[in-house]
Amino acid sequence: MAACTGGPGSWSENILDYFLRNSQITTEDGAEIIWYHAANHKSQMQEALRSAAHMIEADVLLPSDGSEHGQPIMAHPPEMNSDNTLQEWLAEVMKSNKGIKLDFKSLAAARASMLFLDNVKQHLQCPVWMNADILPGPNGSSKVVDAKAFLDTVTSFFPDVTFSLGWTTGWHPEKVNEGYSWTMVKEMDYICSGLTQPVTFPVRAALVRQSCSQLLWLLKKSNRYSLTVWTGKDDSYPTEDLLYIRDYFNKTQVFYDILEPQSHEFKQAIGI
């Protein structure tokens, strides 16, 4: 399948192309992209906007009263309240030249958000990633977002967007943690093979090394695919795992949304 490359200013533009074009990075290397994670509350959002981050990630859910008509807010469970609505968040972020990744915690949150995104579409001329965990993954216990309904909801408004489609996962310090299985990656490819948009797969850093062959198989299925390596705040894994991942995959196809101290050690080790 041919690559669907978004043109300048489009939501599906490859983030490496976008930030190279704007002279914010110097080489086509996913490790060059700096992330700000969970920019949900107003103080975090402002810090993210002032920071060197290229991509700002935030979490969207409906308020704890659960009403379908409530305004989507920016918070990550178990928090269910916030001082920031999606509407307020977008109004601030669209003044910047940063790319955004919105992580939807439920189908209802995604549906409620589309009109707010539609209102700013003309002003938001940067890459936009829309994320949901649509399949159960290693040790995953959270509820998944219905894949077909999520994809249909987003594409009915925005056929030109980058999808970030993940698996629910867990990580346990006291036992052997299985990686992403062949069944998991094949199921993901089955869902994504009919899409024309770019798709990135968020994968948990502590689970990637043991599933490199499965994930490489997945990436080879389409040149529209990439990985976004992320970390849970209590996960423990060696920086060597990140160096192994870097050697194993094409560096244009892997992004690293990781926490300290590994982020600094990794970038130091690869000379970025």
C-alpha positions in Angstrom: 0.0 0.0 0.0 1.4 3.4 -0.9 2.2 5.9 1.9 -0.3 8.5 2.6 1.9 11.5 3.2 0.2 14.5 4.6 1.1 17.8 2.9 2.6 20.7 4.7 0.3 21.8 7.5 -1.9 18.7 7.4 -2.8 16.6 10.5 -1.3 13.5 8.9 2.1 15.0 8.0 4.9 12.9 9.3 6.3 14.6 12.4 9.9 14.2 11.2 9.0 16.0 8.0 7.1 18.7 9.8 9.8 19.5 12.4 12.6 19.2 9.8 10.7 21.7 7.6 10.4 24.1 10.5 14.1 23.7 11.3 13.3 22.3 14.8 15.3 19.1 14.3 18.3 18.5 12.1 18.0 14.8 11.0 15.3 12.3 10.1 15.5 10.5 13.4 12.6 9.7 15.7 14.9 10.0 18.8 15.3 13.8 18.0 11.6 14.4 18.8 11.1 15.7 22.4 7.9 14.9 24.1 5.9 16.5 27.0 3.7 13.8 28.6 0.4 14.4 30.4 0.1 18.2 29.8 -3.4 18.1 31.3 -3.8 20.8 34.0 -3.3 24.4 33.0 0.1 24.6 34.8 1.4 21.5 33.0 0.0 22.8 29.7 1.8 26.1 30.1 5.0 24.4 31.1 4.8 22.2 28.0 4.2 25.2 25.7 7.3 27.0 27.2 9.4 23.8 27.0 11.6 22.6 24.1 9.1 19.8 23.5 8.0 19.2 19.9 5.0 17.0 20.7 2.6 17.6 23.6 0.6 14.6 24.8 -2.6 15.0 26.9 -5.5 12.9 28.1 -9.1 13.5 27.3 -12.0 12.2 29.3 -15.5 13.1 30.3 -16.0 14.6 33.7 -16.7 12.3 36.7 -20.5 13.0 36.5 -20.3 10.9 33.3 -22.9 12.9 31.4 -22.7 12.4 27.6 -23.2 16.2 27.2 -20.4 17.2 29.5 -17.5 19.1 28.2 -14.4 16.9 27.7 -11.7 17.7 30.2 -7.9 17.1 30.4 -7.1 14.5 33.0 -5.6 11.0 33.4 -7.4 8.4 35.5 -7.6 7.9 38.4 -8.0 11.7 38.3 -11.5 12.5 37.0 -11.5 16.3 37.4 -9.4 19.0 35.9 -9.0 22.8 35.8 -8.7 22.5 32.0 -11.3 21.7 29.4 -10.4 20.4 25.9 -11.7 23.7 24.5 -9.5 25.8 26.7 -6.5 23.5 26.0 -6.9 23.7 22.2 -7.3 27.5 22.3 -3.8 27.7 24.0 -2.0 25.0 22.1 -3.0 26.1 18.7 -1.1 29.3 19.2 2.1 27.3 19.2 3.9 25.3 16.5 4.0 22.1 18.5 2.4 18.9 17.4 -0.3 17.3 19.6 -1.3 13.8 20.7 -4.7 13.4 22.3 -5.2 10.2 24.3 -8.9 9.3 24.5 -9.8 7.2 27.5 -13.3 6.3 26.2 -15.4 6.3 23.0 -17.7 8.8 24.6 -14.8 11.2 25.2 -13.7 10.8 21.6 -17.2 11.5 20.3 -17.7 14.5 22.6 -14.4 16.0 21.4 -14.9 16.0 17.7 -16.9 19.2 17.4 -14.3 21.1 19.5 -11.5 19.8 17.3 -13.6 20.7 14.2 -13.9 24.3 15.4 -10.1 24.8 15.4 -9.2 22.7 12.4 -8.4 25.7 10.2 -6.1 27.1 12.8 -4.3 23.9 13.9 -1.8 23.5 11.0 0.4 20.9 12.7 0.6 17.1 13.1 -2.3 15.8 15.2 -2.3 12.3 16.6 -5.4 10.7 18.0 -4.7 7.8 20.5 -6.8 5.1 22.0 -6.0 1.6 23.4 -8.1 -0.6 21.1 -6.8 -4.1 21.9 -5.9 -6.0 25.1 -2.1 -6.4 25.4 0.5 -7.9 27.8 -0.9 -8.0 31.3 -3.6 -5.5 30.2 -6.5 -5.0 32.5 -8.0 -1.7 31.5 -11.1 -1.5 29.3 -10.3 -1.2 25.6 -11.9 1.5 23.4 -14.0 -0.2 20.6 -11.7 -0.1 17.6 -14.2 0.2 14.8 -16.3 2.8 16.5 -13.3 4.9 17.4 -11.9 4.8 13.9 -15.3 5.5 12.3 -15.9 8.4 14.8 -12.5 10.1 14.1 -12.4 9.5 10.3 -16.0 10.8 9.8 -14.7 14.2 11.0 -11.0 14.0 10.1 -10.0 11.6 7.4 -6.6 13.4 7.4 -5.1 12.5 10.8 -2.5 10.3 12.3 -3.8 7.4 14.4 -2.0 6.2 17.5 -3.5 2.8 18.3 -2.3 0.8 21.2 -2.8 -2.2 23.5 -3.8 -2.1 27.2 -0.7 -3.2 29.2 0.5 -3.9 32.6 4.0 -4.3 34.1 4.9 -6.2 37.3 8.2 -5.8 39.0 8.3 -9.2 40.7 7.6 -11.4 37.7 8.6 -12.2 34.2 6.6 -9.8 31.9 5.5 -11.3 28.6 5.9 -9.1 25.5 3.5 -8.4 22.6 2.5 -11.8 21.1 2.1 -12.8 17.5 -1.7 -12.8 18.1 -1.6 -9.2 19.3 0.4 -7.8 16.4 -1.6 -9.8 13.8 -4.9 -8.5 15.2 -3.6 -5.0 15.1 -2.5 -5.3 11.5 -5.9 -6.8 10.6 -7.6 -3.6 12.0 -5.1 -1.2 10.5 -4.5 -2.7 7.0 -7.6 -1.1 5.6 -6.6 2.4 6.8 -4.9 5.0 4.6 -3.7 7.3 7.4 -0.3 7.0 9.1 -0.5 4.8 12.2 1.9 4.8 15.2 1.7 2.0 17.7 2.4 3.0 21.3 4.5 0.3 22.9 5.6 0.0 26.5 9.4 0.2 26.8 9.8 -2.5 29.4 7.9 -5.0 27.1 9.5 -4.2 23.7 12.8 -6.0 23.8 11.1 -9.4 24.3 8.8 -8.7 21.3 11.1 -7.1 18.8 10.5 -9.8 16.1 6.7 -9.4 16.4 6.9 -5.6 16.2 9.3 -5.6 13.3 6.9 -7.9 11.4 4.2 -5.3 12.1 6.2 -2.3 11.0 7.1 -4.2 7.7 3.5 -4.5 6.9 3.2 -0.9 5.8 5.5 2.2 5.4 2.7 4.2 7.1 3.5 2.4 10.4 5.8 3.5 13.3 6.3 2.8 17.0 6.1 5.2 19.9 8.0 3.8 22.9 6.6 5.0 26.2 7.1 4.2 29.9 5.0 3.7 32.9 6.1 5.9 35.8 7.1 2.9 38.0 8.5 0.7 35.2 12.0 -0.5 35.7 14.1 -1.4 32.6 17.7 -0.8 31.6 18.7 1.9 29.1 20.4 -0.9 27.2 16.9 -2.0 26.1 16.4 1.3 24.4 19.8 1.0 22.6 18.8 -2.5 21.5 15.5 -1.2 20.1 17.4 1.6 18.3 19.7 -0.9 16.6 16.8 -3.3 15.8 14.5 -0.9 14.0 14.8 1.9 11.4 15.4 5.1 13.3 12.8 7.0 11.2 10.1 4.6 12.5 10.6 4.8 16.2 9.7 7.7 18.6 10.7 7.8 22.3 8.2 9.3 24.7 10.2 8.2 27.8 10.8 9.4 31.3 13.9 10.3 33.2 16.6 9.1 33.9 16.4 6.8 30.9 15.6 9.6 28.4 18.8 11.5 29.3 21.0 8.4 29.4 19.6 7.2 26.1 20.2 10.5 24.3 23.6 10.8 25.8 24.5 7.3 24.6 23.4 8.0 21.0 24.9 11.5 20.9 21.7 13.6 20.7 
